[in-house]
């Protein structure tokens, strides 16, 4: 167990907006910023800041689709955490 890494992941998921974003990405598999802005009813800059934190912790990765960027949850521990929280 890597306590520093795991603690960083839990801190990132500890914010309600980021947790909701990750839930949405797991549910919809992947999603772009414009969809998140509509769903979360937050400014694009706020959504981008939260995405930056999730990317920096290795929780999500971006994928370009033409002019839009989609995101996918890739951290297996995060997927397990989300699965546990759904129960």
ZINOR-V178635 format. One line per field, one symbol per residue. psi: psi as a letter, one per 20 degrees, with the letter a starting at -180 (. if undefined). Layout:
# ZINOR-V178635
psi=???
This chain:
# ZINOR-V178635
psi=pnhgghggghggiiphghghgggghggjgrqrghgggggilqqhhgghgghgghghjjhrqqppnciqpqqppiohhghgggghhh.
